[in-house]
Amino acid sequence: MSRPADGALVEAARDLEWILCDVDGVLTDGSLYYGRDGEEFKRFDVKDGLALKLAQRDGLKVGLLSGRASAALSRRAEELGLDEVISGRQDKAVALGEFLERHGTLPARLAFIGDDLPDLPVLRAVTLSFAPADAAPEVRAAVRCVLKRPGGHGTVREMVEWLLRARGSWETILAPFTGRV
């Protein structure tokens, strides 16, 4: 993946404070699994988790904005040490407004990735909006960048790498892993 060429998007990436992610269909493939006793299971891609930690290492705050609440989501967020978890919020526009007020930030300081219709108000509000390859057609048409990977299969990793390259920090973040410190 090469560094993004669009100057306005590169500038927006440099001014970022937060990355917010939808969960079902973005960090997961959107499938829901229920056990015999009604417990819910979700499949998360470990590469997406590492990407969120790398974003934090670059000074970005990372959060989740999901219409559904689940124990699996809470556990994954805790494991990753995320900065904010907003779950069980059907009206994501209202949730975004509350988030912006609570953190004293602006939509231009957020990147958001979403995949389905409830995500549209947030995707339209932020400057840096992303969607997985398998997002709803209306979502793909509304975002600044449609990624190559489908939800739950490294799409968040792809987005974070794009953002860190645009910010000019990818090589520095990569150095401890490659031995080129």
DRENDO-1510 file (C-alpha; in Angstrom, 1 decimal, always signed):
<recs>
REC; n; res; u; v; w
REC; 1; MET; +0.0; +0.0; +0.0 .
REC; 2; SER; +1.4; +3.4; -0.9 .
REC; 3; ARG; +1.0; +6.6; +0.9 .
REC; 4; PRO; -2.2; +8.4; +0.1 .
REC; 5; ALA; -1.9; +11.1; -2.6 .
REC; 6; ASP; -4.9; +13.4; -1.9 .
REC; 7; GLY; -3.4; +16.4; -0.1 .
REC; 8; ALA; -6.6; +17.3; +1.8 .
REC; 9; LEU; -6.9; +13.8; +3.2 .
REC; 10; VAL; -3.2; +13.7; +4.1 .
REC; 11; GLU; -3.6; +16.9; +6.0 .
REC; 12; ALA; -6.8; +15.6; +7.7 .
REC; 13; ALA; -4.9; +12.5; +8.8 .
REC; 14; ARG; -2.1; +14.6; +10.3 .
REC; 15; ASP; -4.7; +16.5; +12.4 .
REC; 16; LEU; -6.4; +13.4; +13.7 .
REC; 17; GLU; -7.1; +12.8; +17.3 .
REC; 18; TRP; -9.4; +9.8; +17.3 .
REC; 19; ILE; -10.2; +6.7; +15.3 .
REC; 20; LEU; -13.7; +5.3; +15.9 .
REC; 21; CYS; -14.8; +2.0; +14.6 .
REC; 22; ASP; -18.2; +0.3; +14.2 .
REC; 23; VAL; -18.0; -3.3; +15.4 .
REC; 24; ASP; -20.3; -5.7; +13.6 .
REC; 25; GLY; -19.3; -5.8; +9.9 .
REC; 26; VAL; -16.1; -3.9; +10.6 .
REC; 27; LEU; -14.1; -5.5; +13.4 .
REC; 28; THR; -16.2; -8.7; +12.8 .
REC; 29; ASP; -17.6; -10.2; +9.6 .
REC; 30; GLY; -21.0; -9.3; +10.9 .
REC; 31; SER; -22.0; -12.9; +11.8 .
REC; 32; LEU; -23.6; -13.5; +15.1 .
REC; 33; TYR; -23.1; -16.9; +16.9 .
REC; 34; TYR; -25.2; -18.0; +19.9 .
REC; 35; GLY; -24.3; -20.8; +22.3 .
REC; 36; ARG; -26.8; -23.2; +23.8 .
REC; 37; ASP; -27.3; -20.9; +26.8 .
REC; 38; GLY; -27.7; -17.8; +24.7 .
REC; 39; GLU; -24.2; -16.5; +25.0 .
REC; 40; GLU; -23.0; -14.5; +22.1 .
REC; 41; PHE; -19.7; -15.2; +20.2 .
REC; 42; LYS; -17.9; -12.9; +17.8 .
REC; 43; ARG; -14.8; -13.5; +15.7 .
REC; 44; PHE; -12.2; -10.7; +15.8 .
REC; 45; ASP; -9.1; -10.4; +13.5 .
REC; 46; VAL; -6.0; -10.2; +15.6 .
REC; 47; LYS; -4.4; -8.0; +12.9 .
REC; 48; ASP; -7.1; -5.4; +13.4 .
REC; 49; GLY; -6.3; -5.4; +17.1 .
REC; 50; LEU; -2.6; -4.9; +16.5 .
REC; 51; ALA; -3.4; -2.0; +14.2 .
REC; 52; LEU; -5.5; -0.2; +16.8 .
REC; 53; LYS; -2.6; -0.6; +19.3 .
REC; 54; LEU; -0.2; +0.8; +16.7 .
REC; 55; ALA; -2.5; +3.8; +16.2 .
REC; 56; GLN; -2.4; +4.4; +19.9 .
REC; 57; ARG; +1.4; +4.2; +19.8 .
REC; 58; ASP; +1.3; +7.0; +17.3 .
REC; 59; GLY; -0.7; +9.1; +19.7 .
REC; 60; LEU; -4.2; +8.5; +18.4 .
REC; 61; LYS; -7.0; +7.7; +20.7 .
REC; 62; VAL; -9.1; +4.7; +19.6 .
REC; 63; GLY; -12.8; +3.9; +20.3 .
REC; 64; LEU; -15.7; +1.8; +19.3 .
REC; 65; LEU; -19.2; +3.1; +18.3 .
REC; 66; SER; -21.6; +0.2; +18.0 .
REC; 67; GLY; -25.3; -0.1; +17.8 .
REC; 68; ARG; -25.2; -3.4; +19.7 .
REC; 69; ALA; -23.8; -4.1; +23.2 .
REC; 70; SER; -22.3; -7.5; +24.0 .
REC; 71; ALA; -19.9; -9.1; +26.5 .
REC; 72; ALA; -17.6; -10.1; +23.6 .
REC; 73; LEU; -17.3; -6.5; +22.4 .
REC; 74; SER; -16.6; -5.3; +26.0 .
REC; 75; ARG; -13.9; -8.0; +26.5 .
REC; 76; ARG; -12.2; -7.3; +23.2 .
REC; 77; ALA; -12.1; -3.5; +24.0 .
REC; 78; GLU; -10.7; -4.2; +27.5 .
REC; 79; GLU; -8.0; -6.5; +26.1 .
REC; 80; LEU; -6.9; -3.8; +23.6 .
REC; 81; GLY; -7.1; -1.0; +26.2 .
REC; 82; LEU; -9.2; +1.2; +24.0 .
REC; 83; ASP; -9.9; +4.8; +25.0 .
REC; 84; GLU; -13.7; +4.8; +24.5 .
REC; 85; VAL; -16.5; +2.2; +24.1 .
REC; 86; ILE; -19.9; +3.4; +23.1 .
REC; 87; SER; -22.2; +0.4; +22.6 .
REC; 88; GLY; -25.9; -0.2; +22.4 .
REC; 89; ARG; -26.5; +3.1; +20.7 .
REC; 90; GLN; -29.0; +2.8; +17.8 .
REC; 91; ASP; -28.9; +6.5; +17.0 .
REC; 92; LYS; -25.2; +7.0; +16.1 .
REC; 93; ALA; -25.7; +10.6; +15.2 .
REC; 94; VAL; -26.7; +11.4; +18.8 .
REC; 95; ALA; -24.0; +9.2; +20.2 .
REC; 96; LEU; -21.4; +11.1; +18.0 .
REC; 97; GLY; -22.6; +14.4; +19.2 .
REC; 98; GLU; -22.3; +13.4; +22.8 .
REC; 99; PHE; -18.9; +11.9; +22.1 .
REC; 100; LEU; -17.7; +15.2; +20.5 .
REC; 101; GLU; -18.9; +17.2; +23.4 .
REC; 102; ARG; -17.5; +14.9; +26.1 .
REC; 103; HIS; -14.0; +15.0; +24.5 .
REC; 104; GLY; -14.1; +18.6; +23.3 .
REC; 105; THR; -13.2; +17.7; +19.7 .
REC; 106; LEU; -14.5; +18.2; +16.2 .
REC; 107; PRO; -15.7; +15.8; +13.5 .
REC; 108; ALA; -12.7; +16.8; +11.4 .
REC; 109; ARG; -10.4; +15.3; +14.1 .
REC; 110; LEU; -12.0; +11.8; +13.8 .
REC; 111; ALA; -11.6; +9.0; +11.4 .
REC; 112; PHE; -14.6; +6.6; +11.3 .
REC; 113; ILE; -15.1; +3.2; +9.6 .
REC; 114; GLY; -18.6; +1.8; +9.2 .
REC; 115; ASP; -20.3; -0.7; +7.0 .
REC; 116; ASP; -24.1; -0.3; +7.1 .
REC; 117; LEU; -26.9; +2.2; +7.0 .
REC; 118; PRO; -26.9; +3.2; +10.8 .
REC; 119; ASP; -23.3; +4.4; +10.2 .
REC; 120; LEU; -24.2; +6.9; +7.5 .
REC; 121; PRO; -24.7; +9.9; +9.8 .
REC; 122; VAL; -21.3; +9.5; +11.4 .
REC; 123; LEU; -19.6; +8.7; +8.0 .
REC; 124; ARG; -21.0; +11.9; +6.6 .
REC; 125; ALA; -20.0; +14.0; +9.6 .
REC; 126; VAL; -16.3; +13.2; +9.7 .
REC; 127; THR; -13.7; +14.2; +7.1 .
REC; 128; LEU; -11.9; +10.8; +7.1 .
REC; 129; SER; -14.5; +8.1; +6.4 .
REC; 130; PHE; -13.8; +4.5; +5.5 .
REC; 131; ALA; -15.8; +1.4; +4.6 .
REC; 132; PRO; -14.9; -2.2; +4.2 .
REC; 133; ALA; -15.1; -3.7; +0.7 .
REC; 134; ASP; -18.3; -5.5; +1.6 .
REC; 135; ALA; -20.1; -2.5; +3.0 .
REC; 136; ALA; -23.6; -1.6; +1.9 .
REC; 137; PRO; -23.6; +0.2; -1.5 .
REC; 138; GLU; -25.0; +3.4; +0.2 .
REC; 139; VAL; -22.1; +3.4; +2.6 .
REC; 140; ARG; -19.5; +2.8; -0.1 .
REC; 141; ALA; -20.9; +5.7; -2.0 .
REC; 142; ALA; -20.8; +8.0; +1.0 .
REC; 143; VAL; -17.2; +7.5; +2.2 .
REC; 144; ARG; -13.9; +9.0; +1.2 .
REC; 145; CYS; -12.1; +5.6; +1.0 .
REC; 146; VAL; -13.5; +2.1; +0.3 .
REC; 147; LEU; -10.9; -0.4; +1.5 .
REC; 148; LYS; -9.9; -3.6; -0.2 .
REC; 149; ARG; -10.6; -6.0; +2.6 .
REC; 150; PRO; -14.0; -7.1; +3.9 .
REC; 151; GLY; -15.2; -6.5; +7.4 .
REC; 152; GLY; -13.6; -8.8; +10.1 .
REC; 153; HIS; -10.7; -9.7; +7.8 .
REC; 154; GLY; -8.1; -7.0; +8.4 .
REC; 155; THR; -10.0; -4.0; +7.0 .
REC; 156; VAL; -9.2; -2.0; +10.2 .
REC; 157; ARG; -5.5; -2.9; +9.8 .
REC; 158; GLU; -5.7; -1.6; +6.2 .
REC; 159; MET; -7.3; +1.7; +7.3 .
REC; 160; VAL; -4.8; +2.2; +10.2 .
REC; 161; GLU; -1.9; +1.6; +7.8 .
REC; 162; TRP; -3.3; +4.1; +5.4 .
REC; 163; LEU; -3.7; +6.7; +8.1 .
REC; 164; LEU; -0.3; +6.2; +9.6 .
REC; 165; ARG; +1.3; +6.4; +6.1 .
REC; 166; ALA; -0.6; +9.6; +5.5 .
REC; 167; ARG; +0.6; +11.0; +8.9 .
REC; 168; GLY; +4.2; +10.1; +7.9 .
REC; 169; SER; +4.7; +7.8; +10.9 .
REC; 170; TRP; +4.3; +4.3; +9.4 .
REC; 171; GLU; +8.0; +3.7; +9.0 .
REC; 172; THR; +8.7; +4.8; +12.6 .
REC; 173; ILE; +5.9; +2.6; +13.9 .
REC; 174; LEU; +7.2; -0.3; +11.9 .
REC; 175; ALA; +10.9; +0.0; +12.9 .
REC; 176; PRO; +10.7; -2.0; +16.2 .
REC; 177; PHE; +9.3; -4.9; +14.2 .
REC; 178; THR; +11.8; -4.8; +11.4 .
REC; 179; GLY; +14.9; -4.1; +13.4 .
REC; 180; ARG; +15.5; -0.8; +11.5 .
REC; 181; VAL; +15.3; +1.4; +14.6 .
</recs>
